[in-house]
Structure formats: structure tokens, C-alpha cells
Amino acid sequence: MRTTRPLLALTGAAAALALAAASPASADSAVLTAGGTAVAVGDVLNASLASGTTATLYSSATGTSGVSCTSSAFTATVTDNPAAPGIATESLTGHTFTSSSCTSNVTGVLGVTGITVDNLPYTTAVASDGTVSVTPAAGSTIQTTVKLRTLLGTITCVYQAAGLTGKTDNTDNSLAFTNQQFTKSSGSSLCFANGYFTAKYAPVTDTSQSGSPAVSVN
């Protein structure tokens, strides 16, 4: 499938997550810095898709059949930011996909009605090596609901994942997810059995700081 607003969190991510910016880390720097200072607990981080890229949910890791969106964003709130090296944590509170920017090339599908990321917030852990882990609350799951318009009317496809793994890059302050697998939990035969989510968000910025500087991972 190629559509989705929530995906991820297939959100995030959105998913939530923090990215990097500029200078090499010193021994006493925080894991997340922005504008040369440590990102404060409670700061809000935002990011949209990197310019010229799309968020995709394809039916296979190597295929091109599914849903594609040109507009997606995530919002996360920092909950812990220790000294580096270490692991910072965030609460991913929003991960959206603009349905009007989404298209699908699945046979029998005429368009994308909506994509929603369910069961938020998710917990995001950002390690000093740039690895990002997104997990749901205990007893919950990462879930995305995709609504598609077909010749037979609107169908609803629900996809779930136990967790997502991404990677940050201080070169462009980005957070990327590559072929993160979701499994269909419900939906018609037009909903493919697995969805593989790929997206790159950049730059990740700290909107709580003046000028919304880009975030670096140290």
C-alpha cells in the first residue's frame, strides 16, 4: 500500500524522534542538542518529510506496489535527555499523513481517503549512536489505519507492528525509517498482507527554542 498518514509511527516515528545537527559531541554534552545547547525536558520536536522525498507503505520490501504520500510529519516531546553517551527518550504524540497527498497503485484502488496513526503516544528512545527505537505502551501495539476508495466503496486496512527502528544523521538532521514491517490485522483482500514503511524526516527541529534550531544526536 502506498498511502498513510499515520504509519508509523508510522508517525513517527512519527514519528517522534530527534535528529542532529552540527558539531561533534564533547564528553559532557547531552544526547540531544540544538543551537549549541542541551535540549530541555519538555521541549517539543517537530519534523516533516525531507524535501523531495515520499513516505511509502509497500506490499513488499523490494516492491513498489502500495501507498505513497508526499506530506507527513511527526511531533514528539522530550522526556529525558542525559549526558552523552546515553539514551534520550521522547513521547511521540503526533504522526500524520495528509491524505490529499497520498496515492495508491494497488489494483482496484481509486484513491486514499485517510491514514491514521492509532494508539498514541509511543515511546521513542534515541541512542548516542543514532539508533532510534519506537515502542507502544505496555499491552498496546503500533497501529496504522488506512482507508482506501475502491470500486466497491471505502475499505479499511489496519496494520500493526510491535516496534519500529530508525536512524538519525547529523549531516542533514534527519530521521529515517527503512522497510519497517507492519502486518495486516484486519481488512479486505485488497489490503496487502504486509506493509513495509519507508520515510525520511528532516530537519528535526526544537520548536521550543527561539528560531527552532535543528537537533543533533551526540
TORPA-4810 file (N, C-alpha, C, O; in nm, 3 decimals):
<nodes>
NODE_1_0.079_-0.118_0.000_0.000_0.000_0.000_0.082_0.122_0.000_0.195_0.116_0.050_M
NODE_2_0.043_0.225_-0.047_0.120_0.339_-0.053_0.059_0.456_0.013_0.097_0.565_-0.029_R
NODE_3_-0.020_0.455_0.101_-0.091_0.571_0.147_-0.060_0.601_0.287_0.023_0.518_0.323_T
NODE_4_-0.082_0.666_0.365_-0.077_0.674_0.504_-0.041_0.801_0.571_0.054_0.871_0.534_T
NODE_5_-0.114_0.827_0.664_-0.089_0.940_0.741_-0.026_0.900_0.863_0.067_0.968_0.906_R
NODE_6_-0.066_0.797_0.922_-0.010_0.759_1.045_0.104_0.672_1.027_0.199_0.703_1.100_P
NODE_7_0.121_0.587_0.963_0.229_0.497_0.953_0.333_0.509_1.056_0.401_0.611_1.047_L
NODE_8_0.342_0.482_1.088_0.428_0.492_1.184_0.413_0.545_1.286_0.308_0.563_1.347_L
NODE_9_0.473_0.562_1.302_0.459_0.592_1.398_0.511_0.579_1.387_0.618_0.580_1.448_A
NODE_10_0.426_0.521_1.164_0.405_0.509_1.130_0.410_0.532_1.187_0.309_0.564_1.250_L
NODE_11_0.433_0.833_1.272_0.431_0.861_1.278_0.441_0.891_1.277_0.380_0.980_1.336_T
NODE_12_0.689_0.896_1.337_0.700_0.894_1.354_0.695_0.892_1.346_0.629_0.928_1.249_G
NODE_13_0.785_0.762_1.441_0.813_0.792_1.429_0.812_0.790_1.441_0.876_0.722_1.523_A
NODE_14_0.625_0.923_1.440_0.636_0.992_1.399_0.665_0.984_1.457_0.638_0.963_1.575_A
NODE_15_0.735_0.997_1.402_0.716_0.970_1.417_0.722_1.012_1.465_0.673_0.989_1.575_A
NODE_16_0.834_1.045_1.689_0.894_1.128_1.734_1.029_1.125_1.734_1.055_1.006_1.719_A
NODE_17_1.109_1.172_1.739_1.244_1.135_1.731_1.327_1.257_1.708_1.276_1.360_1.663_L
NODE_18_1.454_1.246_1.739_1.529_1.365_1.729_1.649_1.347_1.642_1.704_1.237_1.632_A
NODE_19_1.688_1.449_1.580_1.794_1.444_1.485_1.898_1.545_1.513_1.892_1.620_1.610_L
NODE_20_1.988_1.545_1.431_2.105_1.605_1.468_2.147_1.723_1.394_2.093_1.755_1.288_A
NODE_21_2.239_1.786_1.446_2.284_1.898_1.372_2.430_1.914_1.374_2.486_1.848_1.287_A
NODE_22_2.496_1.973_1.439_2.616_2.031_1.395_2.743_1.975_1.445_2.802_1.891_1.376_A
NODE_23_2.789_2.013_1.557_2.925_1.984_1.589_2.944_1.853_1.660_2.848_1.800_1.717_S
NODE_24_3.064_1.800_1.660_3.092_1.675_1.726_3.067_1.687_1.875_3.083_1.794_1.934_P
NODE_25_3.026_1.577_1.935_2.990_1.579_2.076_3.112_1.586_2.165_3.216_1.527_2.134_A
NODE_26_3.100_1.658_2.274_3.206_1.658_2.374_3.166_1.559_2.482_3.051_1.514_2.486_S
NODE_27_3.259_1.525_2.569_3.232_1.421_2.667_3.118_1.456_2.760_3.049_1.368_2.810_A
NODE_28_3.097_1.588_2.784_2.993_1.626_2.879_2.868_1.681_2.810_2.784_1.742_2.877_D
NODE_29_2.853_1.662_2.679_2.736_1.712_2.609_2.617_1.621_2.633_2.633_1.504_2.670_S
NODE_30_2.497_1.675_2.612_2.377_1.594_2.623_2.358_1.513_2.498_2.417_1.543_2.394_A
NODE_31_2.275_1.408_2.506_2.249_1.325_2.389_2.185_1.409_2.278_2.220_1.396_2.161_V
NODE_32_2.090_1.495_2.316_2.023_1.581_2.219_2.063_1.726_2.243_2.047_1.778_2.354_L
NODE_33_2.114_1.790_2.140_2.146_1.932_2.149_2.083_2.006_2.032_2.058_1.949_1.926_T
NODE_34_2.059_2.135_2.054_2.002_2.219_1.948_2.051_2.361_1.969_2.042_2.415_2.079_A
NODE_35_2.103_2.422_1.864_2.155_2.557_1.878_2.269_2.568_1.976_2.292_2.673_2.036_G
NODE_36_2.343_2.457_1.993_2.459_2.459_2.081_2.428_2.433_2.227_2.519_2.435_2.310_G
NODE_37_2.302_2.409_2.260_2.267_2.383_2.399_2.189_2.252_2.410_2.134_2.203_2.311_T
NODE_38_2.186_2.197_2.530_2.112_2.073_2.553_1.963_2.098_2.535_1.911_2.200_2.579_A
NODE_39_1.896_2.005_2.472_1.751_2.013_2.458_1.689_1.987_2.595_1.724_1.890_2.662_V
NODE_40_1.598_2.074_2.636_1.539_2.062_2.770_1.427_1.960_2.772_1.355_1.942_2.674_A
NODE_41_1.412_1.895_2.886_1.296_1.806_2.906_1.170_1.891_2.892_1.160_1.999_2.950_V
NODE_42_1.075_1.843_2.814_0.953_1.917_2.788_0.953_1.990_2.656_0.848_2.034_2.610_G
NODE_43_1.072_2.004_2.593_1.078_2.068_2.461_1.006_1.983_2.358_1.003_1.861_2.367_D
NODE_44_0.948_2.050_2.259_0.874_1.981_2.153_0.957_1.978_2.026_1.007_2.080_1.980_V
NODE_45_0.972_1.858_1.969_1.047_1.839_1.846_0.951_1.810_1.732_0.856_1.733_1.748_L
NODE_46_0.976_1.872_1.618_0.892_1.853_1.500_0.977_1.822_1.378_1.093_1.861_1.372_N
NODE_47_0.918_1.752_1.282_0.984_1.731_1.153_0.881_1.688_1.050_0.786_1.617_1.081_A
NODE_48_0.902_1.734_0.927_0.822_1.691_0.812_0.911_1.608_0.721_1.032_1.597_0.744_S
NODE_49_0.852_1.550_0.618_0.932_1.472_0.524_1.044_1.557_0.465_1.025_1.676_0.437_L
NODE_50_1.159_1.496_0.446_1.270_1.565_0.382_1.228_1.611_0.243_1.153_1.542_0.174_A
NODE_51_1.276_1.725_0.203_1.238_1.783_0.074_1.260_1.686_-0.040_1.368_1.627_-0.053_S
NODE_52_1.158_1.670_-0.123_1.170_1.585_-0.242_1.153_1.437_-0.215_1.172_1.356_-0.306_G
NODE_53_1.117_1.399_-0.092_1.100_1.256_-0.061_0.954_1.223_-0.036_0.870_1.312_-0.024_T
NODE_54_0.924_1.094_-0.029_0.789_1.047_0.000_0.793_0.944_0.113_0.896_0.881_0.137_T
NODE_55_0.680_0.928_0.180_0.663_0.821_0.277_0.585_0.711_0.206_0.481_0.738_0.146_A
NODE_56_0.633_0.589_0.213_0.569_0.480_0.140_0.535_0.364_0.231_0.604_0.337_0.329_T
NODE_57_0.426_0.297_0.197_0.388_0.171_0.262_0.364_0.073_0.148_0.258_0.071_0.086_L
NODE_58_0.465_-0.009_0.121_0.460_-0.101_0.009_0.431_-0.243_0.057_0.451_-0.277_0.173_Y
NODE_59_0.383_-0.323_-0.035_0.343_-0.460_0.000_0.461_-0.554_0.018_0.444_-0.665_0.070_S
NODE_60_0.580_-0.513_-0.023_0.699_-0.595_-0.002_0.819_-0.502_0.015_0.814_-0.385_-0.021_S
NODE_61_0.925_-0.557_0.071_1.044_-0.476_0.097_1.115_-0.434_-0.030_1.190_-0.336_-0.030_A
NODE_62_1.092_-0.507_-0.139_1.161_-0.475_-0.264_1.066_-0.426_-0.373_1.111_-0.391_-0.482_T
NODE_63_0.935_-0.423_-0.345_0.837_-0.385_-0.445_0.804_-0.237_-0.445_0.858_-0.160_-0.366_G
NODE_64_0.713_-0.196_-0.535_0.671_-0.057_-0.546_0.519_-0.046_-0.550_0.465_0.055_-0.595_T
NODE_65_0.450_-0.150_-0.505_0.304_-0.150_-0.504_0.254_-0.119_-0.365_0.292_-0.185_-0.268_S
NODE_66_0.169_-0.018_-0.354_0.116_0.019_-0.224_0.072_0.162_-0.221_0.004_0.209_-0.312_G
NODE_67_0.109_0.233_-0.115_0.066_0.371_-0.095_0.187_0.462_-0.079_0.288_0.424_-0.019_V
NODE_68_0.176_0.583_-0.134_0.285_0.681_-0.126_0.227_0.817_-0.090_0.124_0.857_-0.145_S
NODE_69_0.292_0.888_0.003_0.246_1.021_0.046_0.361_1.121_0.038_0.475_1.089_0.072_C
NODE_70_0.331_1.241_-0.006_0.434_1.345_-0.016_0.430_1.441_0.103_0.516_1.529_0.114_T
NODE_71_0.332_1.425_0.193_0.321_1.513_0.309_0.297_1.430_0.435_0.196_1.360_0.446_S
NODE_72_0.390_1.439_0.529_0.380_1.366_0.655_0.465_1.440_0.758_0.563_1.505_0.722_S
NODE_73_0.429_1.429_0.885_0.505_1.498_0.989_0.486_1.427_1.123_0.391_1.351_1.141_A
NODE_74_0.579_1.453_1.215_0.564_1.398_1.350_0.596_1.505_1.454_0.666_1.603_1.427_F
NODE_75_0.542_1.485_1.574_0.567_1.573_1.688_0.599_1.487_1.808_0.530_1.388_1.835_T
NODE_76_0.705_1.523_1.881_0.744_1.447_1.999_0.787_1.542_2.110_0.841_1.650_2.084_A
NODE_77_0.764_1.502_2.233_0.805_1.581_2.350_0.918_1.508_2.422_0.905_1.389_2.453_T
NODE_78_1.026_1.578_2.450_1.142_1.518_2.516_1.108_1.489_2.662_1.061_1.577_2.734_V
NODE_79_1.132_1.366_2.705_1.103_1.326_2.843_1.229_1.300_2.926_1.224_1.298_3.049_T
NODE_80_1.343_1.280_2.859_1.471_1.262_2.930_1.583_1.288_2.832_1.577_1.245_2.717_D
NODE_81_1.686_1.358_2.876_1.799_1.391_2.789_1.928_1.390_2.870_1.977_1.496_2.910_N
NODE_82_1.983_1.272_2.895_2.102_1.260_2.980_2.229_1.302_2.907_2.227_1.335_2.788_P
NODE_83_2.339_1.301_2.980_2.468_1.331_2.920_2.506_1.221_2.822_2.472_1.104_2.841_A
NODE_84_2.577_1.260_2.716_2.624_1.163_2.618_2.753_1.098_2.667_2.832_1.162_2.737_A
NODE_85_2.778_0.971_2.631_2.686_0.885_2.554_2.574_0.832_2.644_2.592_0.810_2.764_P
NODE_86_2.459_0.813_2.582_2.345_0.767_2.658_2.224_0.750_2.569_2.237_0.740_2.447_G
NODE_87_2.106_0.747_2.629_1.982_0.729_2.554_1.881_0.834_2.600_1.842_0.837_2.717_I
NODE_88_1.841_0.919_2.509_1.737_1.017_2.537_1.602_0.955_2.505_1.593_0.866_2.420_A
NODE_89_1.498_1.000_2.571_1.365_0.947_2.544_1.268_1.060_2.511_1.283_1.174_2.555_T
NODE_90_1.168_1.024_2.431_1.066_1.119_2.389_0.930_1.050_2.389_0.921_0.927_2.383_E
NODE_91_0.825_1.131_2.395_0.689_1.081_2.381_0.638_1.127_2.245_0.619_1.246_2.222_S
NODE_92_0.617_1.031_2.155_0.569_1.063_2.021_0.418_1.085_2.030_0.341_0.990_2.043_L
NODE_93_0.378_1.210_2.023_0.236_1.243_2.044_0.159_1.263_1.915_0.036_1.262_1.915_T
NODE_94_0.229_1.281_1.805_0.160_1.301_1.678_0.240_1.248_1.561_0.361_1.267_1.553_G
NODE_95_0.171_1.181_1.468_0.234_1.133_1.344_0.124_1.133_1.240_0.031_1.053_1.246_H
NODE_96_0.135_1.223_1.144_0.026_1.244_1.049_0.071_1.225_0.905_0.188_1.241_0.871_T
NODE_97_-0.027_1.192_0.821_-0.008_1.181_0.678_-0.125_1.256_0.613_-0.241_1.228_0.645_F
NODE_98_-0.097_1.348_0.525_-0.201_1.426_0.459_-0.261_1.341_0.347_-0.194_1.314_0.247_T
NODE_99_-0.386_1.299_0.364_-0.446_1.205_0.268_-0.451_1.260_0.127_-0.441_1.184_0.031_S
NODE_100_-0.467_1.392_0.113_-0.474_1.451_-0.022_-0.340_1.441_-0.095_-0.334_1.458_-0.217_S
NODE_101_-0.232_1.414_-0.020_-0.100_1.400_-0.082_-0.067_1.254_-0.111_0.041_1.224_-0.162_S
NODE_102_-0.159_1.164_-0.079_-0.132_1.021_-0.090_-0.197_0.960_-0.214_-0.308_0.998_-0.252_C
NODE_103_-0.128_0.869_-0.276_-0.179_0.796_-0.393_-0.154_0.647_-0.373_-0.071_0.607_-0.292_T
NODE_104_-0.227_0.567_-0.450_-0.209_0.422_-0.443_-0.211_0.363_-0.583_-0.291_0.404_-0.668_S
NODE_105_-0.123_0.268_-0.606_-0.120_0.199_-0.736_-0.166_0.054_-0.722_-0.136_-0.029_-0.808_N
NODE_106_-0.238_0.024_-0.613_-0.290_-0.110_-0.593_-0.409_-0.131_-0.686_-0.498_-0.046_-0.693_V
NODE_107_-0.411_-0.242_-0.756_-0.520_-0.272_-0.849_-0.655_-0.270_-0.777_-0.673_-0.335_-0.675_T
NODE_108_-0.748_-0.194_-0.832_-0.881_-0.185_-0.773_-0.899_-0.069_-0.678_-1.010_-0.040_-0.634_G
NODE_109_-0.788_-0.001_-0.644_-0.795_0.113_-0.553_-0.796_0.242_-0.633_-0.710_0.263_-0.720_V
NODE_110_-0.894_0.329_-0.604_-0.909_0.455_-0.678_-0.842_0.572_-0.608_-0.809_0.672_-0.673_L
NODE_111_-0.822_0.562_-0.479_-0.759_0.672_-0.406_-0.750_0.643_-0.258_-0.797_0.540_-0.210_G
NODE_112_-0.687_0.736_-0.186_-0.667_0.722_-0.042_-0.760_0.820_0.030_-0.754_0.941_0.007_V
NODE_113_-0.845_0.768_0.116_-0.940_0.851_0.189_-0.880_0.905_0.318_-0.910_1.018_0.358_T
NODE_114_-0.796_0.827_0.382_-0.736_0.875_0.506_-0.637_0.776_0.564_-0.645_0.655_0.538_G
NODE_115_-0.543_0.829_0.642_-0.445_0.744_0.711_-0.433_0.796_0.854_-0.412_0.916_0.875_I
NODE_116_-0.447_0.709_0.949_-0.443_0.750_1.090_-0.348_0.662_1.168_-0.347_0.540_1.154_T
NODE_117_-0.266_0.727_1.251_-0.178_0.652_1.340_-0.251_0.639_1.473_-0.287_0.739_1.536_V
NODE_118_-0.272_0.516_1.515_-0.352_0.489_1.634_-0.264_0.462_1.757_-0.143_0.446_1.746_D
NODE_119_-0.329_0.456_1.873_-0.267_0.414_1.999_-0.154_0.504_2.047_-0.070_0.461_2.126_N
NODE_120_-0.150_0.628_2.001_-0.051_0.722_2.051_-0.083_0.758_2.197_-0.198_0.748_2.239_L
NODE_121_0.018_0.799_2.277_0.156_0.825_2.235_0.240_0.698_2.235_0.208_0.599_2.300_P
NODE_122_0.351_0.703_2.159_0.451_0.598_2.159_0.575_0.651_2.230_0.596_0.773_2.240_Y
NODE_123_0.657_0.560_2.280_0.783_0.599_2.343_0.895_0.588_2.240_0.908_0.486_2.171_T
NODE_124_0.975_0.691_2.231_1.088_0.693_2.138_1.218_0.702_2.217_1.234_0.790_2.302_T
NODE_125_1.311_0.612_2.188_1.441_0.614_2.254_1.547_0.645_2.149_1.556_0.579_2.046_A
NODE_126_1.628_0.749_2.176_1.732_0.793_2.081_1.868_0.770_2.145_1.902_0.835_2.244_V
NODE_127_1.946_0.679_2.088_2.078_0.646_2.143_2.186_0.733_2.079_2.168_0.787_1.970_A
NODE_128_2.298_0.745_2.150_2.408_0.828_2.101_2.463_0.781_1.968_2.523_0.860_1.895_S
NODE_129_2.446_0.651_1.934_2.494_0.602_1.806_2.397_0.632_1.692_2.420_0.593_1.578_D
NODE_130_2.287_0.704_1.724_2.193_0.742_1.620_2.076_0.647_1.602_1.985_0.676_1.524_G
NODE_131_2.077_0.535_1.672_1.967_0.440_1.660_1.843_0.491_1.734_1.852_0.537_1.848_T
NODE_132_1.728_0.482_1.668_1.601_0.526_1.726_1.506_0.408_1.735_1.487_0.335_1.637_V
NODE_133_1.447_0.387_1.852_1.351_0.278_1.872_1.217_0.338_1.913_1.210_0.421_2.004_S
NODE_134_1.112_0.295_1.844_0.977_0.343_1.874_0.896_0.225_1.926_0.885_0.123_1.859_V
NODE_135_0.838_0.240_2.045_0.762_0.130_2.105_0.628_0.183_2.158_0.618_0.298_2.199_T
NODE_136_0.525_0.098_2.157_0.394_0.138_2.209_0.390_0.121_2.360_0.483_0.067_2.420_P
NODE_137_0.281_0.167_2.420_0.261_0.146_2.564_0.246_-0.003_2.591_0.210_-0.080_2.502_A
NODE_138_0.273_-0.045_2.715_0.260_-0.185_2.752_0.120_-0.236_2.721_0.021_-0.170_2.753_A
NODE_139_0.113_-0.352_2.658_-0.015_-0.412_2.625_-0.078_-0.356_2.499_-0.188_-0.397_2.461_G
NODE_140_-0.009_-0.260_2.434_-0.063_-0.198_2.313_0.023_-0.237_2.193_0.111_-0.323_2.204_S
NODE_141_-0.003_-0.175_2.079_0.075_-0.204_1.958_0.082_-0.078_1.873_-0.005_0.009_1.882_T
NODE_142_0.185_-0.068_1.792_0.191_0.040_1.695_0.092_0.006_1.585_0.095_-0.104_1.529_I
NODE_143_0.004_0.098_1.554_-0.104_0.067_1.460_-0.133_0.183_1.367_-0.134_0.300_1.407_Q
NODE_144_-0.157_0.148_1.241_-0.195_0.247_1.140_-0.319_0.198_1.067_-0.327_0.083_1.025_T
NODE_145_-0.416_0.287_1.054_-0.539_0.255_0.983_-0.544_0.331_0.852_-0.535_0.454_0.850_T
NODE_146_-0.556_0.258_0.743_-0.557_0.317_0.610_-0.693_0.295_0.546_-0.741_0.181_0.538_V
NODE_147_-0.756_0.402_0.499_-0.885_0.391_0.433_-0.867_0.422_0.284_-0.815_0.527_0.246_K
NODE_148_-0.912_0.327_0.201_-0.893_0.336_0.057_-1.028_0.339_-0.015_-1.123_0.271_0.024_L
NODE_149_-1.033_0.419_-0.119_-1.154_0.426_-0.201_-1.141_0.327_-0.317_-1.044_0.330_-0.392_R
NODE_150_-1.240_0.239_-0.330_-1.236_0.137_-0.435_-1.366_0.140_-0.515_-1.458_0.213_-0.482_T
NODE_151_-1.371_0.059_-0.618_-1.491_0.048_-0.700_-1.609_-0.004_-0.618_-1.725_0.019_-0.653_L
NODE_152_-1.580_-0.074_-0.509_-1.684_-0.132_-0.425_-1.712_-0.048_-0.301_-1.785_-0.090_-0.212_L
NODE_153_-1.654_0.072_-0.296_-1.671_0.159_-0.181_-1.543_0.170_-0.101_-1.437_0.124_-0.144_G
NODE_154_-1.552_0.232_0.016_-1.434_0.253_0.100_-1.402_0.127_0.181_-1.491_0.067_0.241_T
NODE_155_-1.275_0.089_0.181_-1.231_-0.025_0.262_-1.134_0.026_0.367_-1.067_0.127_0.348_I
NODE_156_-1.127_-0.045_0.478_-1.038_-0.008_0.588_-0.934_-0.117_0.609_-0.969_-0.234_0.629_T
NODE_157_-0.808_-0.078_0.605_-0.697_-0.172_0.626_-0.624_-0.132_0.754_-0.580_-0.018_0.767_C
NODE_158_-0.612_-0.224_0.847_-0.544_-0.196_0.973_-0.414_-0.275_0.979_-0.412_-0.397_0.961_V
NODE_159_-0.304_-0.203_1.005_-0.172_-0.264_1.010_-0.108_-0.242_1.147_-0.125_-0.136_1.208_Y
NODE_160_-0.037_-0.343_1.195_0.024_-0.335_1.328_0.170_-0.378_1.325_0.213_-0.456_1.240_Q
NODE_161_0.245_-0.325_1.422_0.386_-0.364_1.439_0.419_-0.357_1.587_0.364_-0.274_1.660_A
NODE_162_0.508_-0.444_1.630_0.548_-0.445_1.771_0.636_-0.325_1.804_0.637_-0.278_1.918_A
NODE_163_0.711_-0.276_1.705_0.800_-0.163_1.724_0.862_-0.121_1.592_0.850_-0.192_1.493_G
NODE_164_0.927_-0.005_1.592_0.994_0.046_1.473_1.136_0.085_1.509_1.163_0.124_1.623_L
NODE_165_1.226_0.075_1.412_1.365_0.117_1.432_1.405_0.214_1.322_1.384_0.187_1.203_T
NODE_166_1.463_0.325_1.362_1.508_0.425_1.265_1.652_0.463_1.290_1.718_0.408_1.378_G
NODE_167_1.701_0.560_1.211_1.840_0.604_1.222_1.848_0.753_1.199_1.791_0.805_1.104_K
NODE_168_1.920_0.823_1.287_1.939_0.966_1.270_2.070_0.993_1.198_2.160_0.909_1.195_T
NODE_169_2.079_1.113_1.139_2.200_1.153_1.067_2.221_1.302_1.092_2.138_1.384_1.053_D
NODE_170_2.331_1.337_1.157_2.358_1.478_1.187_2.393_1.560_1.063_2.391_1.683_1.068_N
NODE_171_2.425_1.494_0.955_2.461_1.566_0.833_2.346_1.654_0.785_2.368_1.769_0.745_T
NODE_172_2.225_1.600_0.789_2.108_1.677_0.746_1.999_1.681_0.853_1.884_1.714_0.826_D
NODE_173_2.039_1.647_0.977_1.945_1.648_1.090_1.820_1.566_1.059_1.708_1.610_1.081_N
NODE_174_1.842_1.447_1.008_1.730_1.366_0.962_1.706_1.244_1.050_1.791_1.200_1.128_S
NODE_175_1.586_1.191_1.034_1.548_1.065_1.097_1.485_0.980_0.987_1.388_1.021_0.924_L
NODE_176_1.540_0.862_0.964_1.493_0.778_0.853_1.448_0.642_0.902_1.509_0.582_0.991_A
NODE_177_1.339_0.594_0.841_1.291_0.459_0.863_1.297_0.387_0.728_1.257_0.444_0.626_F
NODE_178_1.345_0.264_0.728_1.359_0.190_0.603_1.297_0.052_0.615_1.338_-0.029_0.698_T
NODE_179_1.197_0.026_0.531_1.132_-0.106_0.524_1.093_-0.161_0.661_1.122_-0.276_0.692_N
NODE_180_1.028_-0.078_0.741_0.979_-0.125_0.870_0.848_-0.202_0.848_0.752_-0.148_0.794_Q
NODE_181_0.847_-0.328_0.891_0.736_-0.417_0.855_0.616_-0.406_0.948_0.628_-0.412_1.070_Q
NODE_182_0.498_-0.388_0.884_0.368_-0.393_0.950_0.295_-0.516_0.897_0.314_-0.555_0.782_F
NODE_183_0.211_-0.575_0.980_0.131_-0.690_0.939_-0.017_-0.652_0.944_-0.062_-0.589_1.039_T
NODE_184_-0.092_-0.691_0.841_-0.234_-0.660_0.839_-0.305_-0.735_0.951_-0.290_-0.856_0.964_K
NODE_185_-0.380_-0.661_1.031_-0.457_-0.724_1.138_-0.604_-0.737_1.099_-0.676_-0.821_1.153_S
NODE_186_-0.650_-0.653_1.006_-0.787_-0.664_0.956_-0.799_-0.587_0.825_-0.722_-0.495_0.799_S
NODE_187_-0.897_-0.627_0.744_-0.919_-0.558_0.616_-0.955_-0.656_0.506_-0.942_-0.777_0.523_G
NODE_188_-1.000_-0.603_0.394_-1.043_-0.686_0.282_-0.924_-0.745_0.208_-0.808_-0.719_0.241_S
NODE_189_-0.955_-0.825_0.108_-0.849_-0.890_0.029_-0.769_-0.788_-0.052_-0.660_-0.819_-0.099_S
NODE_190_-0.822_-0.666_-0.069_-0.746_-0.561_-0.139_-0.636_-0.503_-0.051_-0.547_-0.434_-0.101_L
NODE_191_-0.641_-0.530_0.078_-0.537_-0.485_0.171_-0.425_-0.589_0.169_-0.449_-0.705_0.202_C
NODE_192_-0.304_-0.548_0.132_-0.198_-0.649_0.126_-0.165_-0.699_0.266_-0.188_-0.630_0.365_F
NODE_193_-0.110_-0.821_0.272_-0.086_-0.889_0.399_0.019_-0.820_0.485_0.009_-0.822_0.608_A
NODE_194_0.119_-0.759_0.422_0.225_-0.690_0.494_0.247_-0.552_0.433_0.231_-0.532_0.313_N
NODE_195_0.283_-0.457_0.519_0.316_-0.324_0.471_0.456_-0.287_0.518_0.488_-0.304_0.635_G
NODE_196_0.538_-0.238_0.426_0.675_-0.201_0.459_0.689_-0.050_0.450_0.677_0.009_0.342_Y
NODE_197_0.715_0.013_0.566_0.714_0.159_0.578_0.854_0.217_0.562_0.948_0.174_0.628_F
NODE_198_0.865_0.315_0.472_0.991_0.386_0.450_0.963_0.536_0.445_0.872_0.580_0.376_T
NODE_199_1.042_0.614_0.519_1.025_0.759_0.519_1.149_0.824_0.578_1.219_0.766_0.661_A
NODE_200_1.176_0.948_0.533_1.287_1.026_0.589_1.235_1.164_0.628_1.179_1.236_0.546_K
NODE_201_1.253_1.198_0.756_1.208_1.326_0.808_1.328_1.416_0.835_1.423_1.375_0.901_Y
NODE_202_1.323_1.541_0.784_1.436_1.632_0.802_1.396_1.775_0.765_1.317_1.796_0.673_A
NODE_203_1.451_1.874_0.838_1.529_1.855_0.960_1.438_1.840_1.081_1.326_1.890_1.083_P
NODE_204_1.489_1.770_1.181_1.419_1.764_1.309_1.459_1.890_1.385_1.577_1.920_1.399_V
NODE_205_1.359_1.965_1.434_1.389_2.091_1.500_1.326_2.097_1.639_1.229_2.028_1.668_T
NODE_206_1.385_2.181_1.723_1.333_2.205_1.858_1.249_2.332_1.853_1.302_2.443_1.858_D
NODE_207_1.119_2.315_1.842_1.031_2.431_1.827_1.011_2.507_1.957_0.949_2.613_1.958_T
NODE_208_1.062_2.453_2.067_1.051_2.523_2.196_1.163_2.625_2.214_1.155_2.710_2.303_S
NODE_209_1.265_2.618_2.132_1.374_2.714_2.138_1.353_2.823_2.034_1.293_2.798_1.929_Q
NODE_210_1.400_2.941_2.061_1.390_3.052_1.967_1.458_3.019_1.836_1.573_2.976_1.834_S
NODE_211_1.386_3.038_1.726_1.443_3.010_1.595_1.430_2.865_1.554_1.469_2.831_1.442_G
NODE_212_1.378_2.779_1.639_1.360_2.635_1.611_1.485_2.573_1.550_1.483_2.526_1.436_S
NODE_213_1.596_2.572_1.626_1.720_2.514_1.573_1.709_2.364_1.548_1.627_2.295_1.610_P
NODE_214_1.792_2.315_1.458_1.796_2.172_1.428_1.856_2.096_1.545_1.940_2.147_1.620_A
NODE_215_1.812_1.973_1.560_1.854_1.887_1.671_1.963_1.793_1.627_1.955_1.732_1.521_V
NODE_216_2.067_1.782_1.710_2.176_1.689_1.685_2.177_1.579_1.789_2.134_1.599_1.903_S
NODE_217_2.226_1.462_1.748_2.237_1.347_1.840_2.385_1.325_1.869_2.465_1.310_1.777_V
NODE_218_2.420_1.322_1.998_2.561_1.312_2.036_2.590_1.182_2.116_2.704_1.158_2.156_N
</nodes>
